[in-house]
Amino acid sequence: MVKNLSRFIIVMAVCFMTSALSYAQPDLVALVKKVKPTVVAIYTFNNQGQSLMQGSGFFIGTHGEVISNWHVIEGANSAVVKTFDGSSYLVKQILGGNKESDLVFLSVDTRNNPIQTLPIADSTPEIGERVLVVGNPLSLEFSVSDGIVAAIRDIPEYPSGKVIQITAPVSPGSSGSPVINMRGEAIAVAFYVYFKGENLNFAIPGQRVKDIVTNPNQSPISLSELSGNNFKTFQNPLQGFMVTYPQNWEPITQNYQNQIINGFLAPLDDQTDLFRENLNVIIDTFQSPILLETYYQWNLSQLKNFPDIQFLKNYDGTLSSLPSKILVYTRLQNGKGFTFSQVYAVRGNKGCVLTFTAESDKYQKYQPIFQQILSRFSFNSNF
C-alpha cells in the first residue's frame, strides 16, 4: 500500500510538472508575440551613406520615442529604425541621454503610424528572475533569447552605477535591446558583453532609463549636429525654397523644356560606379490656386504613361510644415533598376516636387541621406 501510494505521488508530481510546463510555454509564446512589435533594429550611416553600425532599441512613447545605447548612434550622421512589420523610419533627433550613461533617448518620425510601446518596470528585479532579450544579434533581426537575472553588481566598464548581470545570450547588434520580465516590462537595456568569460552579459537598469526620459535635453539635436559633419545650404529666393545637402554633393541647375530644375548629385561610390544618386527640385506655377490632391493626381497620371514603372507605396507626410504626398516607385532604364521617391507639396498656386533617385540596390543605403535632406528642406515667403 505504501509502495503504491509513493508511486501515485510520483506520477502525480510528474503530471503536475508536465502540466506546469505546458502552461508556461504558451505564456512565453504569447509574451514574445506581444513584445516583438515594440522592438526596433537600428542602422546608422555616415554623411556619405556608408553603413556604420547596427544595434537595437525599443519604443517607449506613442509618438515614436525610442530607447537605445549611446554607443549605437555615436558618430553617426543619420540613422533609421526598422520595426517588426518591416517598416523603416528616420531618426529625427536626440531627445536625451549621454555617453556616460550609455543611454540615448531618440525621436523617430513614424509618420503618425500607430506604435506599440514597452513599459519600464517600477521595481528592481530579483536575482533568479526569468528574463527575455529581444534584439538583432549579428543582423539576425528580432531574435529572442532567455535566461535569468544572475546578479546585480558594479563593474569597472560602467562607472555610472550598478548593472544587471543576465544569463540570456547577448551578441554584437543586440546593444540597446530591452531585457524583459515575464510581465512584459523592460527591466533593463542590454549594453555590454564580457568576451573573456562564458555568457557574461550586462544591462543598464530600467531606473536609469526613467531618469533619461523624465529629464530630457533642453535643446534636442540631430545626429548630424552631434557627429559634426557639415552640410551646405542652397537657397533659391526667386522660387522660394532652401535645400541643405551633404557638403560632398554637387549642386547643378538645368533648364528642361522651359522648366528650371535644381539638382544635387552625390559623388560616385567607386571607379566602377556609373550613376550618381541625386535629388531634383521642381517648382510649378499655376494661374489659380491648386489642391494638393489635384496636383498629386496630375503628376501620377503622367507617370502612368510609362509602362515600365512599378508603383511600390504612397503615404501622407509633411514638407517644411506643409502637408505632402509621398510616392515610391521603380523603373528599369537600360536594363538597370532605379527607385524613385517623390514628395509633393502645394501652397496657393504653386506646387513643388522633390525627386530622390537611386539605383535600386543602393536605395536603402541612400535613404537616410534623402530623409535628412527632406527634414531640413524649407520654403520661404516667396513660395
N, C-alpha and C positions, 0 to 999 in steps of 0.2 A: 504494500500500500504506500509506504514511504517512497519507495523507488518510483512508483507510478506518479505520485504527487510531484516528485522532483522533476520527472520527465515532462509533466504537464506544465510546470513553472517555466522550464527551459523553452518549451515550444511556444508558450505564451509570450515570453521575453523576445524570442526571435520574431514572432509575429508583430509585436509592438514596434521593434526596431525597423522591420521592413515597412510597416505602415508609416512610421515617422519619416523614413527616407522617401517614401512615395509622395508624402505631403510636402516635404521640403523641396524636392526637385521642381514641381510645378510652380511653387512660390518663387524659386530662384529664376526660373524661365520668365515668369511674369514680371519680376523686378528688372531683369535685363531689358525686356521689351519696353518697359516704362522709362528707363533712364537713357537708353541709346539716343533718342531724339534730342536730348539736352546736350549731348557731347559734340564737339566740333574738331575737325582736323585743321591745323593752321599751317599755311605755306607762306614763306617770306621771300622777298626779292630785293635786289639792289636797284639802283636807278637806271640800269640798262636791261632790267627784266630778267636777269640771271637768278636762278634759284639759290637761296642761301641756306635755309633751314626748314625743317618740318617739325611741328610739335602738336600739342593737343590743348584743349580748353573746354569750357562748358558755359552755357547760358545761365545767368542768374537774374536777368531782367527782361521783361517782355518787349522792351524797345531795342533789344539787340546787344545788351551789355554782356561781355564775356570775361571770364577769369582765366589766366594762364600764368606761365612763368615769365619773368622779365627777360631771362636769357634766351627765350624763344624769339623775341622780337628785336633784341638788341642789335643795332647796326643795320636794320632793315629800312629800306626806303618805302616799301609798301608790303601789304600782306592781304591775303584772302583767307576766309574760313569756309570750310566745306561741311555741310550738315549730312546727317544720316540719309536723308532723302535725295541726296545728290546735288542740292542747291549750293551755289557759291556766292559769297557776299564779301564786299570790300570792307576792310578795317578802316574806319574813318579817323578816330582819334584815340589818344591815350588819356583816359579819364583820371587815372591814379596809379599808385604803385611806385616802386623804385628798385634799384639794383640791389640794395642792401637786404630787402625783404625777399627778393627774387619772385615777387608777385607783380602782375600787371592787370589793370582794370581797363578793358577796351570797349570802345563804342563801335558797333558794326552796323553798316547800312543794310538792314534786312528788307528794305523796300516795303515796309508795313505788312510783311507776311507774318502770320501767327507763329509764335515762338513758344516752345516748351522749356521751362526753366527748372533748375535743380536747387532745392533749398539747402541752406547751410545748417548743420546741426548746432544746437544750442550748448550741448554739453561735450566734455572731453570723453573720448571713447575709453572703454575698459580694455585692459590687456587681455588678450584671448578672444576679443570680439571679432566676429567674422566680417570681412570686407570684400568688396569688388573694386577692381580698377578697370575703367573703360577708356581706351585711348588708341593711339595709332603707332604702335611699335614698328620701327623699320618699314614704314609706309604701309603696313598691313592695317588699313583703316578700320576703326571701330571694333578692335579686338577686346575680348573680355578675359580677365584673369581674376582668380580669387585666392584668398588667404586669410590670415588673421592679423590683429594688432599684436606685434611681438614685444614692443617696448615703447616707452616714451622717455626720451633721453636728450642730452646735449651732445652735439658733435662739433668739432672744430670747423667743419666746412660751412656751418650755418651759425654765424655769431649773433643772429637776431632773436634767439630764443630756442625753446625746446622744439624737437621734431618728433614725428610719429614713425616708428620703425614698423614696417609691414612685411609679411612673407609673400604677398601677391606679387608675381614677377613684374618687373618694370624694365623696359628696354629703351634705347635711344629712339626718340619720336614720341615717347609717352610723357615727356615733360609737359606739365600743365594738366594732366589727366585728373579727373576727380577720383578720390578714394571714397567709396560709398558704403554706408552701413546697410543692414537688412531692412531698414525703414525707408530706404530711398533718399537718404540725406547725404550730402557731401560732408565728410568729417575732416578732409584734408586735401591737399593738392600735391600730387607726386612731383618730385623735382630732382632727386639725386639717387644714383646707384653706386654702391661701393664695389668697384670691379675686382678688387683684390680678394674679396670674400665671396661666399656662396650665398646668393639670394639675399643680399643685404640692401634693402630698398627703404628710402626715406621720403616723408611727405610733410608739408607745412600745415600745421593745424588750422582748422576752419576759423578759429577766432581771429587769426591774422588776416584772413580774407575779409571778415566782417569789419575789421579796422580799416582796411583799404577802401572798402565800399562806402562806409559811413564818413570817411574823411578824404574825399577825392581832391585832386589838384584844383586850385582856384582857377587856373587857366589851362584847359586841355590843349594838347599839342598833337600835331600829326607825326606819323612815323618819319616822314621826310625831314621835318624840322629836327627831330631827335637825332637822325643819322647825320645831319649836317650836309647832305647832298643838295647842291644848288639847282634851282630851276631858273629859266629865263622867262621873261614876260613879253608877249607881243600884244600891242594894242592897235585896234582899228577904230579910231574915233569917228570916222565917216559912217561906217556900218554899225558901230555901237557895241563892240564886244572886246573882250580881253581873254587871251589864252596864255596859261602858264604851262611850259613844256620843259622836258629834260634838257639840260644845257648841251648835251652832245647830239641833239636833234637839229636838223637844218630847216629853217623856215623858207618857204617859196611862195610866190604869188603868180597865178596863172589866169589868163583870160580865155575862157572856153565858151564859144557861142555867145559872146557879149555878156558873159557872166563871170564875175570875179570869184576865184577860188583861192582861199588862203590855205596852204598846205604845210604840214610839218612832218619831215621824213626822219625815221630812225636810221642809225648807222647800220651798215651791213654787219651781220653776225661774224662772218669769216670770209676767207677768199673764195669759198665755193658758193656763197650766198648770192643770189641774183635778184632778190626783191627786198625793197626797203619798206618795212611796215610804216604806216602813216595815218595821219588824221587830216581830214579836209573839212573846212568850214564854208558853207554856202548860205548867203542871206538872200531871200526872195522878198520882193516888194510888190504889193498888190494895190489896185486902185481903191479898194474899200476893205474894211476890217474882215478878217477871216478867222474861223473857228479852228482850234487845234485838230479836232476830229476830221474836219473837211480837208485840212492841209495834209494830215497823215494819210487819209484815204486816197487823195490825189496822187501822192508820191507812191503809195502802194500799187495803185493801178498802173503806174509807169513801169514799176519793177516786174509786174506780172506779164509784161510783153516779152520778157526773156525766158524761154522755156527751160534753160539750164539752171535757173535759180531754185533752190530748195529752202523754204522758209522753216526756221527752227523754232522760234518763240517770239512773243511780244508781250510787253508789260508796261505799266504806268510808272513814271518816275518824276523827278524834278531836274530842272536845269537852271542854275542861278535863281532859285526860288520860284521859277515858273513851272507849272505842270508840263510834263513832257510825255511823249510816247517813245518807246524803245523797241526796235525791231532787230532781230538777229537772223541772218540767212547765209547760205553758202552758194558758191558758184564756181564752175570749172572754167578756167581760161587757159588755153593752150595746154590742156592736159593736167594743169596744176590746180589744186583745190584752194580756194580762198574763203575766209569767213569775214563777214561784214557786220558791224554793229552800228546801227544808225539811231540817232537821237533827234527827235523833232520837238520844237517849241515855237510858240506863237505869242506875239504881243501886238495888238491893234492890226494894222495892215501888213505886218512883217512876219515872215516865217524864217526859222533857222534850222538847218540840217547839219549835224556833226556826223561824219562817217569815219569810223575806225576800220582799217583794213589790215588783215594779217594772213599769212599763209596758214591754212587750217591746222597744220601740225604744230604751229607756233602760237596759235591764238591764245591758249591758256597761259603761255609764258608772258605774252604782252598785255593780257587783260588787266593786270594790276596797274600798269602804267597808264593805260587808257582810262581806267577808273580814277586815277589820281588827277589826270588832266581834266576829266569831267567834273570832279568835285571842286576844282579850282577855277573852272570857266565862269565868266561873269558877263552880264550885259550892263551897259550904261544907259543914260537917259536918251541917247540917240536911237536906241533900238525900239 
